[in-house]
Amino acid sequence: MSGGNKYMSPKNRVSSFLRSLLTEYFIIPLYVIIFTGLGLNSPQYFFSYDALMNILVYLTSLLTLSLAQSLVIITGNIDLSIIGIAGFTAYMGWLLNVVYGLPAFIVFPVMILLGAAWGVFNGFMVRKVGVPALVQTLSVMFILYGFLLVATGGTSLGGFSPDYVWLGSATILNIRLMVLVVLPLVCLLGFYLIHLSKFGLRLCFVGGNPTAAFLVGINVDRTVMLAFTLSGALSGLAGFLTSSRLGIITTFFGRELLMPSIAAPVIGGVSLSGGEGSFIGVLFGCLLMQTISTGLVAIGVSAWYIDIVNGCIILIAVAIDAIRRKRLLKA
């Protein structure tokens, strides 16, 4: 709330808050409406404990990937390689854990570092070599998709040790550990990176106007490269979380999460042109995407139609972002 708002009457403050909620965080009331609507169509399933827990479990991986995507989008770039990196690190985790017998506490940081290494490569190619982010990350995506296809031989790979799959399957007081521990930690990390850290502020400056950011002393190359590095590391984390939950590695590992991981930040207010973003918006964007997917299945819609719905949501999200940018330019 701005300094002038403290002189508003209580009625005007409420009106100002509601306007802010509907313009900056319209995703929150939208999510409440859609959640309620889908739930009323199938209350026995949708409002059940198991259904809500499944939404939150799947949300953990999606939110991790959406946070990775958001950091890059805020800089005015995009990272299409996050699913490829997640699949690559998941396979390497399988190789180290199943083939070489290494424990999960060793495999986990290696997966994060491998993901970060791909992020460093993306950032270097984008900022130092000058390859457009879309081309660079799309190329890495296909390289890693192909690698996973060759490495798995088109089959599913399993046999993870109990300590590897423990995080994905363990419960405390009948609550999945991923929901009780991992999801809050991802939320705290995302909120800190975007809203509380100097790095988050630099991301917005660089994405909003890289020339001005450079003139005020911000190292643009380092900021963008760090964003890609963190994106890769978070993708490695998502690879571990997803493979720990599933207990297997498949040829098409995690591909269904690529489009939602882009749509969720944009719906949540992260501008595709860069310079602005809110973690609260990203969180509710992920909740919206996951709830719609779960809700469509709950009311009997075939899973084949989910891609169509996701495509429509992305189209709407891009349109909303374009309208928002036009209004900002007029203002």
ROMI-430431 format. One record per residue (C-alpha): residue number from 1; residue in three letters; y, z, x. Coordinates in nm, 3 decimals. Layout:
// residues N
 seq type       v       w       u
 NUM  ALA       Y       Z       X
...
***
This chain:
// residues 331
 seq type       v       w       u
   1  MET   0.000   0.000   0.000
   2  SER   0.340  -0.097   0.138
   3  GLY   0.617   0.150   0.206
   4  GLY   0.812   0.040  -0.102
   5  ASN   0.519   0.113  -0.330
   6  LYS   0.556   0.488  -0.284
   7  TYR   0.871   0.471  -0.500
   8  MET   0.685   0.302  -0.788
   9  SER   0.614   0.484  -1.111
  10  PRO   0.248   0.578  -1.172
  11  LYS   0.220   0.297  -1.426
  12  ASN   0.354   0.039  -1.182
  13  ARG   0.127   0.170  -0.908
  14  VAL  -0.176   0.121  -1.133
  15  SER  -0.058  -0.231  -1.219
  16  SER  -0.001  -0.309  -0.851
  17  PHE  -0.346  -0.181  -0.761
  18  LEU  -0.513  -0.386  -1.035
  19  ARG  -0.328  -0.701  -0.924
  20  SER  -0.438  -0.638  -0.566
  21  LEU  -0.794  -0.580  -0.682
  22  LEU  -0.803  -0.905  -0.878
  23  THR  -0.634  -1.119  -0.610
  24  GLU  -0.757  -0.978  -0.279
  25  TYR  -1.086  -0.826  -0.395
  26  PHE  -1.165  -1.028  -0.705
  27  ILE  -1.524  -1.033  -0.579
  28  ILE  -1.571  -0.669  -0.680
  29  PRO  -1.506  -0.704  -1.056
  30  LEU  -1.685  -1.041  -1.047
  31  TYR  -1.992  -0.874  -0.897
  32  VAL  -1.986  -0.598  -1.158
  33  ILE  -1.971  -0.856  -1.439
  34  ILE  -2.255  -1.070  -1.300
  35  PHE  -2.471  -0.768  -1.216
  36  THR  -2.428  -0.629  -1.567
  37  GLY  -2.488  -0.965  -1.731
  38  LEU  -2.806  -1.036  -1.538
  39  GLY  -2.927  -0.681  -1.589
  40  LEU  -2.882  -0.697  -1.965
  41  ASN  -3.093  -1.014  -1.975
  42  SER  -3.384  -0.841  -1.805
  43  PRO  -3.315  -0.463  -1.805
  44  GLN  -3.675  -0.350  -1.757
  45  TYR  -3.704  -0.540  -1.430
  46  PHE  -3.349  -0.569  -1.304
  47  PHE  -3.250  -0.206  -1.352
  48  SER  -3.578  -0.076  -1.212
  49  TYR  -3.587   0.121  -0.889
  50  ASP  -3.808  -0.136  -0.715
  51  ALA  -3.577  -0.426  -0.803
  52  LEU  -3.267  -0.243  -0.681
  53  MET  -3.447  -0.141  -0.362
  54  ASN  -3.557  -0.501  -0.299
  55  ILE  -3.199  -0.622  -0.339
  56  LEU  -3.078  -0.370  -0.081
  57  VAL  -3.363  -0.443   0.161
  58  TYR  -3.297  -0.818   0.155
  59  LEU  -2.924  -0.744   0.168
  60  THR  -2.963  -0.582   0.510
  61  SER  -3.066  -0.906   0.682
  62  LEU  -2.817  -1.116   0.486
  63  LEU  -2.528  -0.879   0.560
  64  THR  -2.612  -0.877   0.931
  65  LEU  -2.605  -1.257   0.942
  66  SER  -2.291  -1.276   0.725
  67  LEU  -2.113  -1.034   0.957
  68  ALA  -2.214  -1.257   1.250
  69  GLN  -2.078  -1.559   1.066
  70  SER  -1.759  -1.380   0.960
  71  LEU  -1.658  -1.289   1.315
  72  VAL  -1.669  -1.655   1.413
  73  ILE  -1.510  -1.793   1.095
  74  ILE  -1.212  -1.557   1.131
  75  THR  -1.138  -1.726   1.466
  76  GLY  -1.123  -2.061   1.286
  77  ASN  -1.471  -2.174   1.396
  78  ILE  -1.816  -2.172   1.240
  79  ASP  -2.163  -2.082   1.369
  80  LEU  -2.449  -2.279   1.214
  81  SER  -2.692  -2.164   1.482
  82  ILE  -2.736  -1.806   1.356
  83  ILE  -3.064  -1.876   1.173
  84  GLY  -3.199  -2.072   1.467
  85  ILE  -3.113  -1.781   1.698
  86  ALA  -3.274  -1.534   1.456
  87  GLY  -3.591  -1.743   1.448
  88  PHE  -3.595  -1.785   1.825
  89  THR  -3.551  -1.414   1.892
  90  ALA  -3.814  -1.330   1.630
  91  TYR  -4.063  -1.557   1.807
  92  MET  -3.976  -1.405   2.144
  93  GLY  -4.026  -1.063   1.989
  94  TRP  -4.369  -1.172   1.869
  95  LEU  -4.451  -1.310   2.214
  96  LEU  -4.348  -0.991   2.394
  97  ASN  -4.502  -0.753   2.142
  98  VAL  -4.825  -0.929   2.044
  99  VAL  -4.911  -1.143   2.346
 100  TYR  -4.778  -0.921   2.626
 101  GLY  -4.823  -0.588   2.447
 102  LEU  -4.473  -0.451   2.507
 103  PRO  -4.358  -0.169   2.276
 104  ALA  -4.087  -0.221   2.016
 105  PHE  -3.831  -0.004   2.199
 106  ILE  -3.841  -0.257   2.485
 107  VAL  -3.871  -0.570   2.271
 108  PHE  -3.577  -0.479   2.045
 109  PRO  -3.300  -0.478   2.310
 110  VAL  -3.446  -0.791   2.470
 111  MET  -3.414  -0.970   2.136
 112  ILE  -3.052  -0.859   2.106
 113  LEU  -2.975  -0.979   2.459
 114  LEU  -3.144  -1.314   2.401
 115  GLY  -2.938  -1.363   2.088
 116  ALA  -2.622  -1.269   2.277
 117  ALA  -2.712  -1.519   2.552
 118  TRP  -2.719  -1.802   2.298
 119  GLY  -2.386  -1.677   2.168
 120  VAL  -2.239  -1.689   2.519
 121  PHE  -2.366  -2.046   2.553
 122  ASN  -2.206  -2.146   2.223
 123  GLY  -1.877  -1.980   2.312
 124  PHE  -1.870  -2.140   2.657
 125  MET  -1.937  -2.488   2.520
 126  VAL  -1.674  -2.449   2.249
 127  ARG  -1.391  -2.298   2.455
 128  LYS  -1.455  -2.413   2.812
 129  VAL  -1.616  -2.753   2.757
 130  GLY  -1.432  -2.837   2.437
 131  VAL  -1.725  -2.921   2.210
 132  PRO  -1.631  -2.868   1.842
 133  ALA  -1.795  -2.554   1.706
 134  LEU  -1.957  -2.744   1.419
 135  VAL  -2.123  -2.993   1.656
 136  GLN  -2.220  -2.732   1.916
 137  THR  -2.379  -2.482   1.678
 138  LEU  -2.544  -2.755   1.468
 139  SER  -2.705  -2.890   1.786
 140  VAL  -2.831  -2.546   1.886
 141  MET  -2.960  -2.493   1.533
 142  PHE  -3.176  -2.807   1.549
 143  ILE  -3.289  -2.731   1.904
 144  LEU  -3.410  -2.386   1.801
 145  TYR  -3.559  -2.513   1.474
 146  GLY  -3.759  -2.762   1.678
 147  PHE  -3.856  -2.496   1.931
 148  LEU  -3.989  -2.269   1.657
 149  LEU  -4.186  -2.553   1.501
 150  VAL  -4.349  -2.638   1.834
 151  ALA  -4.405  -2.274   1.933
 152  THR  -4.569  -2.176   1.605
 153  GLY  -4.762  -2.499   1.569
 154  GLY  -4.666  -2.504   1.203
 155  THR  -4.857  -2.184   1.131
 156  SER  -4.764  -1.822   1.062
 157  LEU  -4.783  -1.575   1.349
 158  GLY  -4.860  -1.210   1.285
 159  GLY  -5.034  -0.917   1.450
 160  PHE  -4.726  -0.710   1.531
 161  SER  -4.787  -0.358   1.652
 162  PRO  -4.731  -0.067   1.408
 163  ASP  -4.420   0.048   1.596
 164  TYR  -4.264  -0.298   1.559
 165  VAL  -4.307  -0.319   1.181
 166  TRP  -4.231   0.051   1.129
 167  LEU  -3.860   0.000   1.072
 168  GLY  -3.922  -0.270   0.814
 169  SER  -4.180  -0.074   0.617
 170  ALA  -4.113   0.299   0.669
 171  THR  -3.973   0.514   0.388
 172  ILE  -3.802   0.852   0.370
 173  LEU  -3.804   1.028   0.033
 174  ASN  -3.931   0.702  -0.117
 175  ILE  -3.627   0.515   0.017
 176  ARG  -3.682   0.231   0.262
 177  LEU  -3.556   0.317   0.608
 178  MET  -3.373  -0.016   0.628
 179  VAL  -3.169   0.089   0.324
 180  LEU  -3.122   0.451   0.423
 181  VAL  -3.034   0.400   0.790
 182  VAL  -2.993   0.037   0.898
 183  LEU  -2.778  -0.087   0.608
 184  PRO  -2.517   0.192   0.645
 185  LEU  -2.506   0.136   1.022
 186  VAL  -2.444  -0.238   0.974
 187  CYS  -2.168  -0.153   0.724
 188  LEU  -2.004   0.089   0.966
 189  LEU  -2.026  -0.163   1.249
 190  GLY  -1.880  -0.441   1.037
 191  PHE  -1.594  -0.229   0.904
 192  TYR  -1.511  -0.108   1.255
 193  LEU  -1.518  -0.453   1.414
 194  ILE  -1.302  -0.621   1.151
 195  HIS  -1.065  -0.344   1.042
 196  LEU  -1.047  -0.067   1.301
 197  SER  -1.089  -0.227   1.642
 198  LYS  -0.830  -0.412   1.850
 199  PHE  -1.086  -0.688   1.875
 200  GLY  -1.067  -0.742   1.498
 201  LEU  -0.691  -0.769   1.517
 202  ARG  -0.718  -1.024   1.797
 203  LEU  -0.967  -1.225   1.590
 204  CYS  -0.713  -1.257   1.309
 205  PHE  -0.430  -1.349   1.548
 206  VAL  -0.641  -1.615   1.719
 207  GLY  -0.768  -1.758   1.393
 208  GLY  -0.425  -1.756   1.231
 209  ASN  -0.230  -1.914   1.516
 210  PRO  -0.402  -1.948   1.856
 211  THR  -0.082  -2.070   2.025
 212  ALA   0.117  -1.769   1.907
 213  ALA  -0.174  -1.541   2.002
 214  PHE  -0.168  -1.682   2.355
 215  LEU   0.209  -1.638   2.380
 216  VAL   0.184  -1.268   2.292
 217  GLY  -0.074  -1.215   2.566
 218  ILE  -0.408  -1.248   2.385
 219  ASN  -0.681  -1.418   2.585
 220  VAL  -0.788  -1.675   2.327
 221  ASP  -1.087  -1.807   2.521
 222  ARG  -1.228  -1.458   2.580
 223  THR  -1.175  -1.355   2.217
 224  VAL  -1.353  -1.660   2.075
 225  MET  -1.635  -1.633   2.329
 226  LEU  -1.680  -1.266   2.247
 227  ALA  -1.694  -1.354   1.875
 228  PHE  -1.974  -1.604   1.943
 229  THR  -2.151  -1.353   2.168
 230  LEU  -2.146  -1.084   1.900
 231  SER  -2.258  -1.342   1.647
 232  GLY  -2.559  -1.423   1.864
 233  ALA  -2.640  -1.056   1.919
 234  LEU  -2.622  -0.984   1.545
 235  SER  -2.844  -1.287   1.482
 236  GLY  -3.096  -1.137   1.723
 237  LEU  -3.074  -0.811   1.529
 238  ALA  -3.135  -1.001   1.205
 239  GLY  -3.437  -1.168   1.367
 240  PHE  -3.582  -0.828   1.448
 241  LEU  -3.506  -0.679   1.105
 242  THR  -3.653  -0.974   0.916
 243  SER  -3.968  -1.003   1.128
 244  SER  -4.017  -0.626   1.114
 245  ARG  -3.996  -0.638   0.734
 246  LEU  -4.216  -0.945   0.690
 247  GLY  -4.463  -0.871   0.968
 248  ILE  -4.500  -1.244   1.041
 249  ILE  -4.313  -1.535   1.196
 250  THR  -4.310  -1.863   1.004
 251  THR  -4.203  -2.213   1.098
 252  PHE  -3.908  -2.196   0.856
 253  PHE  -3.817  -1.841   0.945
 254  GLY  -3.498  -1.727   0.770
 255  ARG  -3.371  -2.072   0.675
 256  GLU  -3.307  -1.967   0.317
 257  LEU  -3.036  -1.733   0.450
 258  LEU  -2.816  -1.995   0.621
 259  MET  -2.616  -2.110   0.320
 260  PRO  -2.578  -1.760   0.169
 261  SER  -2.459  -1.629   0.507
 262  ILE  -2.174  -1.883   0.494
 263  ALA  -2.101  -1.854   0.124
 264  ALA  -2.090  -1.473   0.115
 265  PRO  -1.799  -1.434   0.363
 266  VAL  -1.600  -1.716   0.202
 267  ILE  -1.649  -1.575  -0.148
 268  GLY  -1.552  -1.237  -0.008
 269  GLY  -1.217  -1.364   0.121
 270  VAL  -1.287  -1.482   0.477
 271  SER  -1.077  -1.796   0.510
 272  LEU  -1.255  -2.104   0.645
 273  SER  -0.930  -2.195   0.821
 274  GLY  -0.941  -1.864   1.008
 275  GLY  -0.701  -1.576   1.044
 276  GLU  -0.810  -1.346   0.764
 277  GLY  -1.112  -1.161   0.636
 278  SER  -1.229  -0.835   0.485
 279  PHE  -1.560  -0.663   0.546
 280  ILE  -1.553  -0.515   0.195
 281  GLY  -1.527  -0.867   0.063
 282  VAL  -1.814  -0.981   0.286
 283  LEU  -2.029  -0.691   0.165
 284  PHE  -1.972  -0.770  -0.201
 285  GLY  -2.015  -1.141  -0.132
 286  CYS  -2.360  -1.064   0.009
 287  LEU  -2.438  -0.838  -0.285
 288  LEU  -2.336  -1.117  -0.522
 289  MET  -2.553  -1.379  -0.349
 290  GLN  -2.856  -1.151  -0.332
 291  THR  -2.815  -1.024  -0.687
 292  ILE  -2.791  -1.378  -0.824
 293  SER  -3.107  -1.483  -0.639
 294  THR  -3.297  -1.178  -0.763
 295  GLY  -3.149  -1.203  -1.111
 296  LEU  -3.242  -1.568  -1.160
 297  VAL  -3.604  -1.492  -1.078
 298  ALA  -3.595  -1.186  -1.306
 299  ILE  -3.482  -1.387  -1.609
 300  GLY  -3.745  -1.653  -1.548
 301  VAL  -3.550  -1.922  -1.363
 302  SER  -3.767  -2.109  -1.113
 303  ALA  -3.699  -2.034  -0.747
 304  TRP  -3.660  -2.410  -0.699
 305  TYR  -3.322  -2.390  -0.869
 306  ILE  -3.185  -2.121  -0.638
 307  ASP  -3.070  -2.379  -0.379
 308  ILE  -2.881  -2.563  -0.652
 309  VAL  -2.711  -2.241  -0.758
 310  ASN  -2.630  -2.153  -0.396
 311  GLY  -2.478  -2.497  -0.346
 312  CYS  -2.260  -2.453  -0.653
 313  ILE  -2.151  -2.110  -0.532
 314  ILE  -2.054  -2.251  -0.192
 315  LEU  -1.856  -2.529  -0.362
 316  ILE  -1.672  -2.274  -0.575
 317  ALA  -1.612  -2.053  -0.270
 318  VAL  -1.461  -2.341  -0.071
 319  ALA  -1.243  -2.436  -0.367
 320  ILE  -1.121  -2.078  -0.403
 321  ASP  -1.042  -2.066  -0.031
 322  ALA  -0.845  -2.392  -0.055
 323  ILE  -0.647  -2.267  -0.355
 324  ARG  -0.576  -1.938  -0.178
 325  ARG  -0.447  -2.120   0.130
 326  LYS  -0.220  -2.345  -0.079
 327  ARG  -0.069  -2.040  -0.248
 328  LEU  -0.006  -1.877   0.088
 329  LEU   0.168  -2.191   0.215
 330  LYS   0.388  -2.207  -0.094
 331  ALA   0.475  -1.839  -0.056
***
